[in-house]
Amino acid sequence: MADGPVAEVLLRRLETADGGLDSAELAAELGVEHQAVVGAVKSLQALGEIIEAELRSTKHWELTAEGEEIDREGSHEVRVFHSVPPEGLAQSELMRLPSGKVGFSKAMSNKWIRVDKSAADGPWVFRVVDSVEDEVQRRLQLVRGGQAEKLGEKERSELKKRKLLTEVTLKTYWVSKGSAFSTSISKQEAELNPEMISSGSWRDRSFKPYNFSACGILPDSGHLHPLLKVRTQFRQIFLEMGFTEMPTDNFIESSFWNFDALFQPQQHPARDQHDTFFLRDPAEALQLPMDYVHRVKRTHSQGGYGSQGYKYNWKLDEARKNLLRTHTTSASARALYRLAQKKPFTPAKYFSIDRVFRNETLDATHLAEFHQIEGVVADRGLTLGHLMGVLREFFTKLGITQLRFKPAYNPYTEPSMEVFSYHPGLKKWVEVGNSGLFRPEMLLPMGLPENVSVIAWGLSLERPTMIKYGINNIRDLVGHKVNLQMVYDSPLCRLDAEQGSPKTKGTT
């Protein structure tokens, strides 16, 4: 610009202005981008009270790229009409025109053209009227001329629906003189240095006001993955309910603890449903509690403890096979076995949250590696009613109060129940967990007293995390395709449980 920087020009214009200046109007007068004037306003604001700036918002209508094309060349329907000669035109040829598809349907609805399907060589299009008026082009020309207010609300909505018109919000500043207004700009000092003090020049300099309320720069720090945040919240709920966390460091587990100790027969289809990863090296577990192993073998092959067993030849070699654990129930079996060795029996409540592995087909909701949450309560005289009561308490702390229970089958629990919750967002009942009472054939060989029952339930960690953070594909949450920026941006997890309120928002 020939007349100096934008900030200096703004101050000179403001000196003679009556009341103030509009930033958009000033940008138009100076022939510069509006953003350049906005930058000058913010720079002057940073110098103190030289100016005052009030942010204002105004809305106006603008033509889209397609709207500008129609403004120049006419609407699609009018162009189609003019493309049809008096003797008619084959519909297939008309559809090949640039405006054919859109213009044909509009011209038909306006009853400007008709289709004759009786022709031997295919449908033909003929004119119905002699001439037409291009109302769409006329309306767009009004908008381009700044007369959008002459159009009715219905007309503007129709143009907007056709994506020919868009409503734009323009933010401008109304700039007026401040208490320390001056046309000369003097840079304010941000720091007081030793040279200013020794020379005394600080007395003649202007300093920026010190903001004692400003926050310092946050130091760089680590960020928790959303799974870890939700895991922490689940763990806190278990601890509040008096549970003790089980050791779950056995990613590699023997088939004995993963299947046999849970009273799953070695040839039963339920054992194959897990799609297990078996290990080649080391292929077998060498250390097993043999006294307990013999009791499990006898229960499987011969029966006992009130059960007739499965009546098959149970093999130790099959039980020794190492695998990546398919569920954390193997950790629960180990914890209950340790509990059974303590005399006298003491009631216990255990929980675990850790990884499990299954040979799943990878898709938007399944991974070969995921997390399982499990809760276990061992005490005398526990019943299905106790299980339902504990489940209601547990899920209420998650913010889930509407529960339903459905009978189900699990190889190592009887009775078994699936847990459903009503999801307000999806407006339907969704499964949120599985539960049941461990079978006596599983508990009594461990050495637990006959009058001791164990209730248990489990759910995944990924599913509630995906719902909480609005993630639709599990591969965006876990795996090599994860965008690490998601970890930085994700807020701290708070499950939607309202303390002290009977009504809580449901999450799963």
CORBEL-V710751 format. One record per backbone hydrogen bond with DSSP energy under -0.5 kcal/mol. CO is the residue of the C=O (numbers start at 0). NH is the residue of the N-H. E is the energy in kcal/mol with one decimal. If there is no record, write none. Layout:
CO_NH_E + CO_NH_E
This chain:
0_3_-0.8 + 4_8_-2.2 + 5_9_-2.6 + 6_10_-1.9 + 7_11_-2.1 + 8_12_-2.6 + 9_13_-2.5 + 10_14_-1.6 + 11_15_-0.9 + 12_15_-0.5 + 12_16_-0.9 + 16_18_-1.0 + 17_19_-0.6 + 20_174_-2.9 + 21_25_-2.4 + 22_26_-2.1 + 23_27_-2.0 + 24_28_-2.2 + 25_29_-2.4 + 26_30_-1.1 + 26_31_-2.0 + 32_35_-1.0 + 32_36_-1.1 + 33_37_-2.3 + 34_38_-2.4 + 35_39_-1.7 + 36_40_-2.3 + 37_41_-2.3 + 38_42_-2.0 + 39_43_-2.2 + 40_44_-2.1 + 41_45_-1.6 + 43_46_-1.0 + 44_47_-1.3 + 48_179_-2.4 + 49_177_-2.4 + 51_175_-2.7 + 52_54_-0.5 + 53_173_-2.7 + 55_171_-2.7 + 57_169_-3.8 + 59_167_-3.3 + 61_165_-2.5 + 63_67_-2.5 + 64_68_-1.6 + 65_69_-2.1 + 66_70_-2.2 + 67_71_-1.5 + 68_72_-3.0 + 69_73_-2.3 + 74_78_-2.2 + 75_79_-2.2 + 76_80_-2.3 + 77_81_-2.5 + 78_82_-1.1 + 79_83_-0.8 + 80_83_-1.1 + 82_84_-0.7 + 84_87_-2.0 + 88_124_-3.4 + 89_93_-2.2 + 90_94_-2.4 + 91_95_-0.6 + 92_95_-0.7 + 93_96_-1.5 + 96_99_-1.8 + 98_102_-2.4 + 99_103_-2.4 + 100_104_-1.3 + 101_105_-1.7 + 102_106_-2.8 + 103_107_-2.4 + 104_108_-2.2 + 105_109_-1.8 + 106_111_-2.6 + 106_112_-0.7 + 107_110_-1.3 + 111_127_-3.2 + 111_128_-1.1 + 113_125_-2.4 + 114_116_-0.7 + 115_118_-0.5 + 115_123_-2.5 + 118_121_-1.2 + 122_90_-2.3 + 123_115_-3.4 + 124_88_-2.1 + 125_113_-2.5 + 132_134_-1.5 + 133_137_-1.9 + 134_138_-2.4 + 135_139_-2.1 + 136_140_-2.1 + 137_141_-1.6 + 138_142_-1.8 + 139_143_-2.4 + 140_144_-1.6 + 141_146_-3.0 + 142_145_-1.8 + 146_149_-1.8 + 147_150_-1.6 + 151_155_-2.3 + 152_156_-2.4 + 153_157_-2.0 + 154_158_-2.0 + 155_159_-2.4 + 156_160_-2.5 + 157_161_-1.6 + 158_163_-2.6 + 158_164_-0.8 + 159_162_-1.5 + 163_63_-1.7 + 165_61_-2.7 + 165_167_-0.6 + 167_59_-2.4 + 167_169_-0.6 + 168_170_-0.6 + 169_57_-2.6 + 169_171_-0.6 + 171_55_-3.4 + 172_22_-2.5 + 172_174_-0.7 + 173_53_-2.2 + 174_20_-2.5 + 175_51_-2.8 + 177_180_-1.5 + 182_184_-0.5 + 183_185_-0.6 + 188_207_-2.8 + 190_192_-0.7 + 192_195_-0.5 + 192_196_-1.6 + 193_197_-2.6 + 194_198_-2.1 + 195_199_-1.4 + 195_200_-0.6 + 195_201_-1.1 + 199_202_-1.4 + 200_203_-1.2 + 201_204_-1.0 + 205_188_-3.4 + 209_211_-0.9 + 210_213_-0.9 + 224_227_-0.8 + 224_228_-1.8 + 225_229_-2.4 + 226_230_-2.5 + 227_231_-2.1 + 228_232_-1.6 + 229_233_-2.4 + 230_234_-2.7 + 231_235_-2.1 + 232_236_-1.7 + 233_237_-2.2 + 234_238_-2.4 + 235_239_-2.3 + 236_240_-1.3 + 237_242_-2.2 + 238_241_-1.6 + 243_350_-1.9 + 248_250_-1.4 + 250_252_-0.6 + 250_324_-2.4 + 252_322_-2.7 + 253_257_-2.1 + 254_258_-2.6 + 254_259_-1.7 + 255_260_-3.6 + 258_261_-1.1 + 258_263_-1.6 + 259_262_-2.0 + 262_264_-0.6 + 264_267_-0.9 + 267_270_-1.6 + 267_271_-0.6 + 268_271_-1.1 + 268_272_-1.4 + 271_274_-1.8 + 274_358_-4.1 + 275_277_-0.7 + 276_323_-2.4 + 279_282_-0.6 + 282_321_-2.7 + 285_287_-0.7 + 287_289_-1.3 + 288_292_-2.5 + 289_293_-2.6 + 290_294_-1.5 + 291_295_-2.3 + 292_296_-2.6 + 293_297_-2.4 + 294_298_-2.1 + 295_299_-2.3 + 296_300_-2.8 + 297_301_-2.6 + 297_302_-1.6 + 299_309_-2.9 + 299_310_-1.0 + 303_306_-1.2 + 306_303_-3.3 + 311_313_-1.3 + 314_318_-1.3 + 315_319_-1.7 + 316_320_-0.6 + 317_320_-0.8 + 318_255_-1.9 + 319_284_-2.7 + 320_254_-2.3 + 321_278_-2.2 + 322_252_-3.0 + 322_324_-0.6 + 324_356_-2.6 + 326_329_-1.0 + 327_330_-0.7 + 327_331_-1.5 + 328_332_-2.4 + 329_333_-1.9 + 330_334_-2.3 + 331_335_-2.5 + 332_336_-2.2 + 333_337_-2.3 + 334_338_-2.2 + 335_339_-2.1 + 336_340_-1.0 + 337_341_-0.6 + 338_341_-1.1 + 340_342_-0.5 + 347_377_-3.0 + 348_243_-2.6 + 349_375_-2.9 + 350_245_-3.0 + 351_373_-2.6 + 353_371_-2.8 + 355_369_-2.1 + 357_359_-2.5 + 359_361_-0.5 + 363_473_-3.4 + 365_362_-1.6 + 367_357_-2.3 + 369_355_-3.1 + 370_460_-1.4 + 371_353_-1.7 + 372_458_-1.9 + 373_351_-2.1 + 374_456_-2.0 + 375_349_-2.8 + 376_454_-2.3 + 377_347_-1.9 + 378_381_-0.8 + 378_452_-2.8 + 382_386_-1.8 + 383_387_-2.4 + 384_388_-2.2 + 385_389_-2.7 + 386_390_-2.5 + 387_391_-2.1 + 388_392_-2.0 + 389_393_-2.8 + 390_394_-2.9 + 391_395_-1.9 + 392_396_-1.5 + 393_397_-0.6 + 394_399_-3.1 + 395_398_-1.3 + 398_400_-0.6 + 400_402_-0.9 + 401_421_-1.2 + 403_419_-3.0 + 405_417_-3.1 + 407_415_-0.6 + 409_412_-0.9 + 411_438_-1.8 + 412_409_-0.7 + 414_436_-1.9 + 415_407_-2.0 + 416_434_-2.5 + 417_405_-2.4 + 417_419_-0.5 + 418_431_-3.0 + 418_432_-1.2 + 419_403_-2.4 + 420_422_-0.6 + 420_429_-3.0 + 421_423_-0.7 + 422_426_-1.9 + 422_427_-1.1 + 427_422_-2.9 + 429_420_-2.7 + 432_418_-2.8 + 433_457_-2.6 + 434_416_-2.6 + 435_455_-2.4 + 436_413_-2.9 + 438_441_-1.4 + 438_442_-1.7 + 439_443_-2.7 + 442_445_-0.9 + 442_446_-0.6 + 442_447_-1.3 + 443_446_-1.3 + 448_451_-1.6 + 450_380_-2.0 + 452_378_-2.3 + 453_437_-2.4 + 454_376_-2.6 + 455_435_-2.1 + 456_374_-2.6 + 457_433_-2.4 + 458_372_-3.6 + 460_464_-1.4 + 461_465_-2.8 + 462_466_-2.1 + 463_467_-2.5 + 464_468_-2.3 + 465_469_-0.6 + 465_470_-2.7 + 466_469_-0.6 + 469_471_-0.5 + 471_473_-0.5 + 472_475_-2.1 + 473_476_-1.3 + 473_477_-2.3 + 478_481_-1.3 + 481_483_-0.7 + 482_485_-1.8 + 482_486_-0.5 + 483_486_-0.8 + 483_487_-1.3 + 484_488_-2.4 + 485_489_-1.8 + 494_496_-2.7 + 495_497_-0.6 + 495_504_-0.6 + 496_498_-0.7 + 497_500_-1.6 + 501_503_-0.5
